[in-house]
Amino acid sequence: MATKEHRCRVTYRSLLLRAIILLPLCGAVAFGVRLVSKLGIEVQNIQTAEQSEPVWIASQLQYELLRFENTLGRVALGYDDISELMPRFDVAWSRINVLQEGKLLRLMSEYDVDQAVVIELELAFTTIEPSIENISSLETSQAVRLQEIEQIIMALDGYDMRLREFLMALAQSNNEAMANFRTGLLYLSSLIAYLGAILVSVFVIIIALVLLELRSSKKTSNAMRLLAQEATSASQMKMNFMSVVSHELRTPMTSILGGLALLKVRVEKTTQDAPTLKLLEVARRNGDRLLMLVNDIIDAQALTEGKVTINRNAVDLNDVVNTAVENCCAYAEKLGVSYQVTTSSDKMVAYTDGARVSQVLVNLLSNAAKFTATGDVVQIKATQLKGVARVEVTDHGIGISEEEQKNIFTPFHQTNPGSTAGNKSSGLGLSISKQLINLLGGRMGVHSIEGNGTTFWIELELMAR
């Protein structure tokens, strides 16, 4: 009981420590998830801030537009060849297309800058493209070319200043993005620092709790060891005490029983005093019970110390079963119980100690008779299968609960104490029987349903034919 309470306290303390460890870990994990989410957002902002292509492409567009207008003027004055005009036009238009496609368009949308000048410039280039082609044609006269160039210059008038304003807006938005990036980076750095501090704190707490757990476990182990030693010592002292007492009692008990038997014979011959004869019978019966208890204690002590002698011979287990039943018939008749024996039609020869097997069976048969109602039958069945002999003893008593079945073969354990008031036992018989069967290399077990009787069985290996 003390051991169980100690284990409960240890288990509760261990669960409490694990809960204390788990709470900081869960907090750190939640904080880490939040940090990762923030990290993803900041990385996206960083990627946006690092993109300088819109500013660069816009500046290139402005530059190419100026070069295109300059080429128009030089062609009009005759300083440049007409063939220079179309390449300048294509380069400028390509810059417009780049600003309005893919990643650059998405970045400018994130900057929230008015892109109307780029759209209008594209429309203007679409409008002047036929004029450029007309100017580049060799068949066009000089007067027509000058007129076309004048119209183109007028169509592009003002875009240079508007592109400059667009470029300044892009640069300003880019600077703001970089500022946001730096702010986000500082915030991210602080979060990482906080997470690091939390992780270090959690690590320290875990180390401290693990040390406490190890210290507690060590104390628990020492306490359990002491409890086990005390229990072992107490059990050994009890067995030693009972062994000494039993040895000291067996000799006088034998003498007392012998004297009672002689006294009963003389009283029967000299007088027919029924009360006296009844008292002598009660004294003899209780003396037999006491002698049986003494013998059980001595056998249990011998088994514990490994001093039991086993004499193996080739024996027919059918004969052993029948002999054991015959030895218990008188006892069963006093209780108003009978035995029904079913043995194998073939010999069941085993190399074992027939006397020890009979001792086990007698114990099982007497127990079955005690727990069987008057007028009922105890069934004994001996069978063999695949080189193994199995003997079953079945009663129709009150049965054994599953909880009691776990301790049925422990020393001094009594099943349903008080239900057999007239036939109390030492609680050693089944423990001794189990140990004897184990020494003989066999197996012993029980099957019972509470309220429907009990079956004890033993199995022993048969000799090869």
DOKOL-161120 format. One record per residue (C-alpha): x, y, z. Coordinates in steps of 0.2 Angstrom, whole numbers. Each point is the difference from the previous one (the first is absolute). Last residue first. Example, Ala and Ser with C-alpha at 12.3 -4.5 7.8 and 13.67 -1.06 7.14 Angstrom:
BEGIN
REC     px     py     pz
REC     68     -5     36
REC     -6    -17      3
This chain:
BEGIN
REC     px     py     pz
REC     36   -216   -137
REC      6     17      5
REC     -2      4     18
REC    -15     12      5
REC      3     18      4
REC    -11      6     15
REC    -15     12      0
REC    -10      5     15
REC    -18      7      1
REC    -11      9     13
REC    -18      2     -6
REC    -12     11     10
REC    -19      2      2
REC    -13     11     -8
REC     -3     14     12
REC     16      9     -5
REC      7     -7    -15
REC     16    -10      2
REC     15     -7     -9
REC     15     -4     10
REC     18     -5     -4
REC     14    -12      2
REC     15     -4    -12
REC     13    -14      0
REC     19     -1      3
REC     -1    -10     16
REC      6     15      9
REC    -13     10     -7
REC    -13    -12      6
REC      7      0     17
REC     -1     19      0
REC    -18      1     -5
REC     -5    -13     13
REC      9      9     14
REC     -9     16     -5
REC    -16     -9     -1
REC      1     -8     17
REC      7     15      9
REC    -16     10      5
REC      1     -9     17
REC    -17     -7     -2
REC    -18      2      8
REC    -12    -14     -2
REC    -15      4     12
REC      0     18     -5
REC      1     -3    -18
REC     -8     16     -6
REC     10     10     13
REC     15      4    -11
REC     -6      0    -19
REC     17     -6     -7
REC     14      0     13
REC     17      6     -4
REC     13     -6     12
REC     13     -2    -14
REC     -4      6    -17
REC     -8    -12    -12
REC    -17      8     -1
REC      7     18     -1
REC     -6      4    -18
REC    -15    -11      2
REC     -6     11     14
REC     -3     15    -12
REC     -9    -11    -13
REC    -12     -6     13
REC      0    -18      6
REC    -15    -12     -2
REC    -14     -3     12
REC      1    -19     -1
REC     -3    -12    -14
REC     17     -9      1
REC     11     -5    -14
REC     17     -9      1
REC     10     -1    -16
REC     14    -11     -4
REC     10      3    -16
REC     13    -12     -7
REC     11      7    -14
REC      8     -9    -15
REC    -12      8    -13
REC    -16     -2     10
REC     -3    -11     16
REC    -16      0     11
REC     -4     -2     18
REC    -16      7      6
REC     -6      2     18
REC    -18      6      4
REC     -6      5     17
REC    -18     -5      3
REC    -13      8     10
REC    -10     -7     15
REC      7     13     12
REC      5     16     -9
REC     18      0     -7
REC     13     12      7
REC      7    -12     13
REC      0    -14    -13
REC     10     10    -12
REC     13      4     13
REC      2    -18      5
REC      2     -5    -19
REC     13     14     -3
REC     10     -5     15
REC     -1    -18     -4
REC      5      3    -18
REC     16     10      6
REC      5    -14     12
REC     -3    -13    -14
REC     12     10    -11
REC     13      0     14
REC     -2    -19      3
REC      1     -4    -19
REC     16      9     -2
REC      2      2    -19
REC      5     -9    -16
REC    -18     -1     -7
REC    -10    -15     -6
REC    -18      4     -5
REC     -6    -17     -5
REC    -14     -1    -12
REC    -19      1      4
REC      3     17      8
REC     -9      3     17
REC    -17      6      5
REC     -3      1     18
REC    -16      6      9
REC      2      4     18
REC    -13      2     13
REC     -5     13     13
REC     -9     -2     17
REC     13      9      9
REC      4    -15     10
REC      0    -10    -16
REC     13     12     -7
REC     13     -4     14
REC     -3    -18     -2
REC      2      1    -19
REC     16     10      0
REC     13    -14      0
REC    -10    -10    -13
REC      0     16    -11
REC     19      1      2
REC      2    -18     -4
REC    -10      2    -16
REC      9     15     -6
REC     17     -9      3
REC     -5    -15     -9
REC     -6     10    -15
REC     17      9      1
REC      9    -16     -4
REC     17      2      8
REC     18     -1     -7
REC     11      6     15
REC      6     17      7
REC      4      2     18
REC     -1     19      4
REC      8      6     16
REC     -6     17      7
REC     14     10      7
REC     -1     16    -11
REC     -1     12     14
REC    -17      6     -5
REC     -6    -17     -4
REC      6     -7     17
REC     -9     15      9
REC    -16     -4     -9
REC      2    -18      4
REC      2      4     19
REC    -14     12      0
REC    -12    -13     -9
REC      6    -14     13
REC     -5     11     14
REC    -17      4     -7
REC     -3    -18     -3
REC      5     -4     18
REC    -12     14      6
REC    -14     -7    -11
REC      3    -18      7
REC      0      7     17
REC    -17      8     -3
REC     -7    -17     -6
REC      8     -9     15
REC     -7     12     12
REC    -18      0     -8
REC      1    -19      0
REC      5      0     19
REC    -14     12      4
REC    -13    -12    -10
REC      6    -15     10
REC     -2      9     16
REC    -17      6     -4
REC     -5    -18     -6
REC      5     -9     16
REC      0    -18     -6
REC     13     -6     12
REC     14    -12      2
REC      4     -5    -18
REC     -4     17     -8
REC      9      9     13
REC     16    -11     -3
REC      0      3    -18
REC     -3     19      2
REC     15      1     12
REC     11     -9    -12
REC     -5     12    -14
REC      2     15     11
REC     17     -6      6
REC      6     -1    -18
REC     -7     17     -4
REC      9      7     15
REC     16     -8     -5
REC     -1      6    -18
REC     -4     17      7
REC     15     -1     11
REC     12     -4    -14
REC     -8     13    -13
REC      0     15     12
REC     19      4      1
REC      2     -2    -18
REC    -15     11     -3
REC      6     13     12
REC     17      0     -9
REC     -8      1    -17
REC    -13     13      6
REC     14     11      6
REC     11     -2    -15
REC    -15      3    -12
REC     -5     16     10
REC     18      6      0
REC      2     -3    -18
REC    -16      9     -4
REC      5     15     11
REC     17      0     -8
REC     -7      0    -17
REC    -12     13      4
REC     13     11      8
REC     12     -3    -15
REC    -14      5    -12
REC     -4     15     10
REC     18      5      1
REC      2     -2    -19
REC    -16     10     -3
REC      7     14     11
REC     16     -1     -9
REC     -8      0    -17
REC    -12     14      5
REC     15     11      6
REC      9     -4    -16
REC    -15      5    -10
REC     -2     16     10
REC     18      4     -4
REC     -2     -4    -18
REC    -17     10     -1
REC      9     15      9
REC     14     -1    -13
REC    -13     -2    -14
REC     -9     15      7
REC     16     11      1
REC      5     -5    -18
REC    -18      3     -6
REC      0     17      8
REC     17      5     -7
REC     -6     -6    -17
REC    -16     10      2
REC     10     16      5
REC     12     -3    -15
REC    -15     -2    -12
REC     -9     15      7
REC     16     11     -2
REC      2     -6    -17
REC    -18      3     -4
REC      2     18      7
REC     16      3    -11
REC     -9     -7    -15
REC    -14     12      3
REC     11     14      2
REC      9     -4    -16
REC    -16     -1     -9
REC     -5     17      7
REC     17      7     -6
REC     -3     -8    -17
REC    -17      7     -1
REC      6     17      3
REC     14     -2    -13
REC    -12     -7    -13
REC    -13     14      4
REC     14     13     -4
REC      5    -10    -16
REC    -19      1     -5
REC      0     18      3
REC     15      2    -10
REC     -8     -9    -14
REC    -16     10      1
REC     11     16     -2
REC     10     -7    -15
REC    -17     -5     -8
REC     -7     17      3
REC     16      8     -7
REC     -1    -10    -15
REC    -18      4     -4
REC      4     19      2
REC     15     -2    -12
REC    -12    -10    -12
REC    -12     15      1
REC     13     12     -5
REC      6    -10    -15
REC    -18     -4     -5
REC     -3     19     -2
REC      1      0    -20
REC     -1    -18     -7
REC    -14      4    -12
REC      8     17     -5
REC     17     -9     -4
REC    -10    -13    -10
REC     -9     14    -10
REC     16      9     -3
REC      8    -16     -6
REC    -14     -3    -12
REC      1     17     -8
REC     19     -1     -2
REC     -2    -17     -8
REC    -13      7    -12
REC     11     14     -5
REC     15    -12     -3
REC    -10    -12    -11
REC     -6    -17      4
REC      6    -14    -12
REC     14     -6     11
REC    -12     -4     14
REC      7      3     18
REC    -11     15      1
REC    -16    -10     -4
REC      5    -14     13
REC      2     13     13
REC    -17      8     -5
REC     -8    -17      1
REC      7     -2     18
REC     -6     17      6
REC    -17     -6      7
REC      7    -16      8
REC     14     11      8
REC    -13     12      7
REC    -11    -15      6
REC     16     -7      9
REC      3     18      7
REC    -17      1      7
REC      2    -17      9
REC     17      5      7
REC     -7     17      6
REC    -15     -8      8
REC     11    -11     12
REC     -5      9     16
REC     11     -7     14
REC     -7    -12     13
REC     17     -8      3
REC     -8    -17      1
REC     -7      3    -17
REC     17      6     -6
REC      6    -17      6
REC    -13    -10     -9
REC      3      9    -17
REC     19     -3      2
REC     -3    -18      4
REC    -10     -4    -16
REC     -2     13    -14
REC     -4     19     -1
REC     17      7      4
REC      8    -12    -13
REC    -12      5    -13
REC      5     19      2
REC     18     -5      0
REC     -3     -9    -17
REC     -8     16     -7
REC     16     10      3
REC     11    -13     -8
REC    -12     -2    -15
REC      0     19     -3
REC     19      1      1
REC      1    -14    -12
REC    -12      9    -12
REC      9     16     -1
REC     18     -5     -3
REC     -4     -5    -18
REC     -5     18     -4
REC     18      5      0
REC      5     13     13
REC      6     18     -2
REC    -14      4    -13
REC     -8     14     10
REC    -16    -11      1
REC     10    -16      4
REC      9     10     14
REC    -17      5      7
REC     -7    -17      0
REC     16     -8      7
REC     -2     12     15
REC    -18     -5      2
REC      5    -18      0
REC     15      3     12
REC    -12     10     12
REC    -12    -15      0
REC     14    -12      2
REC      6      9     16
REC    -18      1      7
REC     -2    -18     -3
REC     17     -4      8
REC     -6     10     15
REC    -16    -10      1
REC     10    -16     -2
REC     12      4     14
REC    -14      6     12
REC    -11    -16     -5
REC     16    -11      2
REC      4      5     17
REC     -7    -16      9
REC      8     -1     17
REC    -15      8      8
REC    -12    -14     -7
REC     12    -14      6
REC      1      8     17
REC    -19      2      1
REC     -2    -19     -4
REC     14     -4     12
REC    -10     10     13
REC    -16     -9     -3
REC      8    -17      1
REC      9      5     16
REC    -16      5      8
REC     -7    -17     -3
REC     16     -8      6
REC     -1     11     16
REC    -18     -5      3
REC      4    -18     -1
REC     15      2     11
REC    -10      9     13
REC    -12    -15      0
REC     14    -12      1
REC      8     10     15
REC    -17      0      9
REC     -2    -18     -3
REC     17     -4      7
REC     -3     12     15
REC    -15    -11      4
REC      7    -17     -3
REC     14      1     13
REC    -12      5     14
REC    -12    -14     -6
REC     14    -12      1
REC      4      5     17
REC    -18     -2      6
REC     -1    -17     -8
REC     16     -6      9
REC     -7      6     16
REC    -16     -9     -2
REC      9    -16     -5
REC     11      1     15
REC    -15      3     12
REC     -9    -15     -8
REC     15    -11      1
REC      2      4     19
REC    -18     -4      3
REC      2    -17     -9
REC     16     -3     10
REC     -9      4     17
REC    -14    -12     -5
